Every structure is written in C-alpha cells, then in structure tokens.
Amino acid sequence: MNLHILEAPNLKALTWLVHGFSTRAGGVSTCYGGKTLNLGLTKDDKPEYVARNRKLLLSAAGAATRTRPWPMITLRQVHSDLIHAVTSRDTAQLAGDGLVTNLSSLVLAVQTADCFPILLVDTKNRAVGAFHAGWRGTVGRIVEKGLGMMRREYGTRPQDVHAAIGPGIQQCCYEVGEELKNKFESQFPYAAELFREVQESDPVREKYPMLFMNARAPGHGDSCTKLHLDLQEANRRQLLAAGVPETQITALQGCTACDTKTFFSHRAEKGTTGRMMAVVGVKAISK
C-alpha cells in the first residue's frame, strides 16, 4: 500500500522505543484522493476505514504483537495546553493536546494536519510524551509544561530527554497576523526571531500604484508585506530554554502546506483533508 512512516534518527537509535510520524500515502481511505492513510475520524471518511488505517500504522511502527496492535491512547484535541498522564491501558478518550506515560506496550498518539507533533523521550526512566502544538499550544508552552509533568510523574530531567518535532506547516507558508506576533512577544524574549516579513507581488498594485496611495505615515498604509511565523523553531527554542540539549532535538523537515502529495494540510486544502498521527511507545522489558 506504499505506506511510509517517518522516523527521527535520535529516537530510532533507542531499541526499546517505537515511534513514527505518518504521511499521506497508503491506507484504505478513498475520500481524499487515491488510497490515503487518513487517521482522523473526519466527517468525510468511514470509521471502519480509519480503524483499519490505525492498525496499519501501528503495525508499520512496530507497535503490535503477533495477534493484535498495542492499545492506542488518543485525545479530543482542543488547541490547548492540557496534558494528561496515562496510567491505564483502558483510558477513555481525553480532551487536551498532550499525553505522557511510563507504561509499556501502549501507544500515545496525537493527530495533525499542519500543527506540529512533538515527541519527548526520557531515556533514563523510559517515559514518553506526545504533544500537539499549534500556535495556541505553543504560546501556552505545552512542551515546557509536558517536561514539567514528566518530571513530577517520572523524575524526568531535561538532560535525559530526546525530542523529535515532526512535519508541520513551515514558515514559508504560515502567514499570520500582527496580533499573533504580539502574543508571542508577550511570552518569549526571542519572539522577534521567529517572524519574517515576506514581500508578495501584486500585479494590480504594481500597474496602478496611485490607486493605493494614502495619507498615512510610511509603514502604516496597505502593503503587500505579509508576516510569517516559524512555529517549528518556536517549539525547538522552547525545548532549549527548558534545558533539553540541542544535540538531542531533531526537527524533521518538510512543509505540510507545500507538499500535499506527501502530507495532509488543513490550510492548503481549505479544511477538507485527512489527519496524520505521531505515535510513541515503550516496549516491554524482556525477561
């Protein structure tokens, strides 16, 4: 089925860990063009197709026994900084955007279609976390709070953590408003470094410049300057500020909005699209 799972090199080296970031190809869903690996219970897809896709994902990621896949813990994601510690394999679906656990033989999963999936792995205590980081979660410091919860629950230290940031909408395509820049500047001293002004061409403006003249001071009139946010870097910087060593952070490349042949993109596909998943789990210790 041409199913392809992306892995972070720093996490792949941990033999007791399973993880992966899904892509669009493969699967049995047919509502988003061809056979796709939609992993979200969207209004367009059939639940039985999504269930089959999730089994395919777990099998490809190595999160399955000979007879059945590991239990998968998911969230009703609400673009928040809410994080839950998973203490049972029978946990009902929770509302929030982050999960942490030290239980083995189960998978934590977050869904994305432009926002960034982030996986944290405590290599000393064998605890893991999965987080869905859109701009709201990032401003709310969801990754930093996730590290804090792992410290409280499992004794995790930032220097023992390996992190992987999966594919999402990159700065090239993530146009935002000035009010969002203000929100970031109120939270992070390095916020200005996360934004870039992009000058876009406008054939009408270039041909008829007099139509766009006004009496405002320079810089306050209408222009073709757009503001773009590097959300991936925002989360990488947050991990660094929280004490995770730079050499232990992997940020996978690829822009979901640029490359809709490989990824699902809510923005590029105007809301009619599937969902990818990032998964992480700990293998049981062999006796």
C-alpha positions as CSV (number, residue, x, y, z in Angstrom):
1,M,0.0,0.0,0.0
2,N,3.1,2.3,-0.2
3,L,2.6,3.2,3.5
4,H,5.6,5.3,4.6
5,I,6.4,6.2,8.3
6,L,8.9,8.9,9.1
7,E,11.3,8.4,12.0
8,A,13.6,10.7,13.9
9,P,17.2,9.4,13.8
10,N,17.8,10.2,17.5
11,L,14.7,8.2,18.5
12,K,15.3,5.4,16.1
13,A,18.6,4.6,17.9
14,L,16.6,3.7,21.0
15,T,16.0,0.0,20.6
16,W,13.3,-0.1,23.4
17,L,11.2,2.6,21.8
18,V,8.7,2.6,19.0
19,H,7.7,5.8,17.3
20,G,6.8,7.3,14.0
21,F,5.2,10.2,12.0
22,S,2.7,9.1,9.4
23,T,2.4,10.5,5.9
24,R,-0.4,10.6,3.4
25,A,0.4,7.7,1.2
26,G,-1.0,4.2,1.7
27,G,-4.0,3.1,3.8
28,V,-7.5,2.3,2.6
29,S,-9.3,5.7,2.8
30,T,-10.6,7.0,-0.6
31,C,-12.2,10.3,0.2
32,Y,-9.0,12.5,-0.1
33,G,-7.8,11.4,-3.4
34,G,-6.5,7.9,-4.1
35,K,-5.7,5.5,-1.3
36,T,-4.7,7.5,1.7
37,L,-3.7,6.9,5.3
38,N,-6.3,9.1,7.0
39,L,-6.0,8.5,10.7
40,G,-8.7,11.0,11.9
41,L,-12.4,10.5,12.4
42,T,-13.3,13.2,9.9
43,K,-16.8,13.8,8.6
44,D,-15.7,12.7,5.1
45,D,-14.3,9.3,5.9
46,K,-15.7,6.0,7.1
47,P,-14.9,5.0,10.7
48,E,-14.1,1.4,9.6
49,Y,-11.5,2.8,7.2
50,V,-9.9,4.9,9.9
51,A,-9.8,1.9,12.2
52,R,-8.0,-0.2,9.5
53,N,-5.6,2.7,8.8
54,R,-4.7,2.9,12.5
55,K,-3.9,-0.8,12.6
56,L,-1.7,-0.4,9.6
57,L,0.1,2.5,11.2
58,L,0.7,0.6,14.5
59,S,2.0,-2.5,12.6
60,A,4.3,-0.3,10.5
61,A,5.6,1.4,13.6
62,G,6.3,-1.9,15.3
63,A,3.6,-1.3,18.0
64,A,1.9,-4.7,17.6
65,T,2.1,-8.3,18.9
66,R,1.7,-11.3,16.6
67,T,-2.1,-11.2,17.3
68,R,-3.1,-7.6,17.7
69,P,-1.9,-4.0,17.9
70,W,-1.0,-2.3,21.1
71,P,-3.7,-0.1,22.7
72,M,-3.7,3.4,21.3
73,I,-4.4,6.4,23.6
74,T,-5.7,9.4,21.7
75,L,-7.2,12.8,22.5
76,R,-10.1,15.0,21.6
77,Q,-7.7,17.8,20.6
78,V,-8.9,21.3,21.6
79,H,-5.8,23.5,20.8
80,S,-4.9,23.9,24.4
81,D,-2.0,23.3,26.9
82,L,-3.9,20.5,28.7
83,I,-1.8,17.4,29.3
84,H,-2.8,14.0,30.8
85,A,-0.7,11.3,32.4
86,V,-1.8,7.9,31.2
87,T,-2.0,5.3,34.0
88,S,-4.1,2.6,32.4
89,R,-4.3,0.9,29.0
90,D,-8.1,1.2,29.2
91,T,-8.0,5.0,29.4
92,A,-11.1,6.6,27.8
93,Q,-10.5,9.3,25.3
94,L,-9.5,12.6,27.0
95,A,-9.8,16.2,25.9
96,G,-6.5,18.1,25.6
97,D,-3.3,18.2,23.5
98,G,-0.7,16.3,25.4
99,L,-0.1,12.8,26.8
100,V,2.6,11.3,29.0
101,T,3.2,7.8,30.3
102,N,5.7,5.3,31.5
103,L,3.6,2.3,30.8
104,S,4.9,-0.2,28.2
105,S,3.2,-1.8,25.3
106,L,0.8,1.0,24.6
107,V,1.0,4.0,22.2
108,L,0.4,7.6,22.7
109,A,-0.9,9.4,19.6
110,V,-1.6,12.9,18.5
111,Q,-3.2,14.0,15.2
112,T,-2.0,16.8,13.0
113,A,-2.7,18.4,9.6
114,D,-0.4,21.5,9.8
115,C,0.3,21.9,13.6
116,F,3.4,20.3,14.8
117,P,3.6,16.9,16.6
118,I,6.3,16.7,19.2
119,L,7.6,13.5,20.9
120,L,9.6,13.5,24.1
121,V,11.5,10.5,25.4
122,D,13.2,10.2,28.8
123,T,16.0,7.8,28.1
124,K,16.8,7.2,31.8
125,N,13.3,6.5,33.2
126,R,11.7,5.2,29.9
127,A,8.9,7.6,30.0
128,V,7.4,9.3,26.9
129,G,5.2,12.2,25.9
130,A,3.3,13.2,22.7
131,F,2.1,16.7,22.1
132,H,0.0,18.6,19.5
133,A,1.5,22.1,19.2
134,G,-0.4,24.7,17.2
135,W,0.1,28.3,17.8
136,R,-2.2,28.3,20.9
137,G,-0.4,25.3,22.4
138,T,3.0,26.9,21.7
139,V,2.1,30.2,23.3
140,G,0.7,28.2,26.2
141,R,4.1,26.4,26.5
142,I,2.7,22.9,26.1
143,V,6.1,21.3,25.5
144,E,7.6,23.0,28.5
145,K,4.6,22.0,30.7
146,G,4.9,18.5,29.3
147,L,8.5,18.3,30.5
148,G,7.4,19.6,33.9
149,M,4.7,16.9,34.1
150,M,7.2,14.2,33.2
151,R,9.5,15.5,35.9
152,R,6.7,15.3,38.5
153,E,5.4,11.9,37.4
154,Y,8.6,10.1,36.5
155,G,11.5,12.1,37.7
156,T,12.5,13.2,34.2
157,R,15.4,15.6,33.8
158,P,15.7,17.7,30.6
159,Q,19.3,16.5,30.1
160,D,18.0,12.9,29.7
161,V,15.3,13.8,27.2
162,H,15.5,13.2,23.4
163,A,12.9,15.2,21.4
164,A,11.6,15.0,17.9
165,I,9.5,17.6,16.2
166,G,7.6,16.1,13.2
167,P,6.4,17.7,10.0
168,G,4.1,20.7,10.0
169,I,3.4,24.0,8.2
170,Q,6.8,25.7,7.8
171,Q,7.5,29.4,7.9
172,C,7.3,29.6,4.1
173,C,3.5,29.0,4.2
174,Y,2.5,30.0,7.7
175,E,1.1,33.6,7.2
176,V,-0.2,35.1,10.5
177,G,-1.5,38.4,11.7
178,E,0.2,41.1,13.8
179,E,-1.9,40.2,16.8
180,L,-0.2,36.8,16.9
181,K,3.2,38.4,16.9
182,N,2.1,40.4,19.9
183,K,1.1,37.3,21.8
184,F,4.4,35.6,21.2
185,E,6.3,38.8,22.2
186,S,4.5,38.8,25.5
187,Q,5.7,35.3,26.3
188,F,9.2,34.8,24.7
189,P,12.2,37.1,24.7
190,Y,13.3,35.6,21.4
191,A,9.9,36.1,19.7
192,A,11.1,38.6,17.1
193,E,13.5,36.0,15.7
194,L,10.5,33.7,15.0
195,F,8.8,36.0,12.5
196,R,9.8,37.1,9.0
197,E,8.3,39.7,6.7
198,V,7.6,38.5,3.2
199,Q,7.0,40.9,0.4
200,E,4.5,39.5,-2.0
201,S,4.0,40.7,-5.6
202,D,0.7,42.3,-6.5
203,P,0.3,42.9,-10.3
204,V,-2.6,45.3,-9.8
205,R,-0.7,47.4,-7.3
206,E,2.4,47.4,-9.5
207,K,0.4,48.5,-12.5
208,Y,-1.7,51.1,-10.8
209,P,0.3,52.4,-7.8
210,M,-1.7,55.6,-7.5
211,L,-4.8,53.7,-6.5
212,F,-3.1,52.6,-3.3
213,M,-1.7,55.9,-2.1
214,N,-3.0,57.3,1.1
215,A,-2.1,60.0,3.7
216,R,-0.8,57.6,6.3
217,A,2.7,57.7,7.6
218,P,5.1,55.3,5.9
219,G,4.7,51.7,7.1
220,H,1.1,52.3,8.2
221,G,-0.7,52.0,4.8
222,D,-1.8,49.0,2.9
223,S,1.1,46.9,1.6
224,C,2.0,43.5,0.2
225,T,4.1,42.7,3.2
226,K,3.0,39.5,5.0
227,L,4.1,38.2,8.3
228,H,5.2,34.6,8.5
229,L,5.8,32.5,11.7
230,D,8.3,29.7,12.2
231,L,6.3,27.6,14.6
232,Q,8.7,24.7,14.4
233,E,11.6,26.9,15.6
234,A,9.3,28.3,18.3
235,N,9.0,24.8,19.8
236,R,12.6,24.0,19.3
237,R,13.6,27.1,21.2
238,Q,11.1,26.3,23.9
239,L,12.8,22.9,24.4
240,L,16.2,24.5,24.5
241,A,15.0,27.1,27.1
242,A,13.6,24.2,29.2
243,G,17.1,22.5,29.3
244,V,16.9,19.9,26.6
245,P,20.4,19.7,24.9
246,E,20.4,21.0,21.3
247,T,22.1,17.8,20.1
248,Q,19.2,15.8,21.4
249,I,16.5,17.6,19.5
250,T,15.6,16.5,15.9
251,A,13.3,18.7,13.8
252,L,12.1,16.8,10.7
253,Q,11.9,18.9,7.5
254,G,9.0,19.1,5.1
255,C,6.2,21.6,4.9
256,T,2.7,20.1,5.0
257,A,1.2,23.1,3.1
258,C,3.9,23.0,0.4
259,D,3.8,19.2,-0.1
260,T,0.2,17.9,-0.1
261,K,1.3,14.9,-2.1
262,T,3.2,13.7,1.0
263,F,1.2,15.3,3.8
264,F,-2.3,16.4,4.8
265,S,-2.7,20.2,5.2
266,H,-5.7,21.8,6.7
267,R,-4.7,25.2,5.4
268,A,-3.6,24.3,1.9
269,E,-6.6,22.0,1.3
270,K,-9.1,24.5,2.9
271,G,-10.2,22.3,5.7
272,T,-11.2,19.3,3.5
273,T,-8.4,16.9,4.4
274,G,-7.3,13.9,6.5
275,R,-5.2,13.7,9.6
276,M,-1.7,12.3,10.2
277,M,-0.6,10.9,13.5
278,A,2.6,10.9,15.6
279,V,2.9,7.9,17.8
280,V,5.3,6.8,20.6
281,G,5.5,3.9,22.9
282,V,7.8,1.9,25.2
283,K,8.5,-1.8,24.5
284,A,8.0,-4.2,27.4
285,I,11.3,-5.3,29.1
286,S,12.1,-8.9,28.1
287,K,12.5,-11.3,31.0
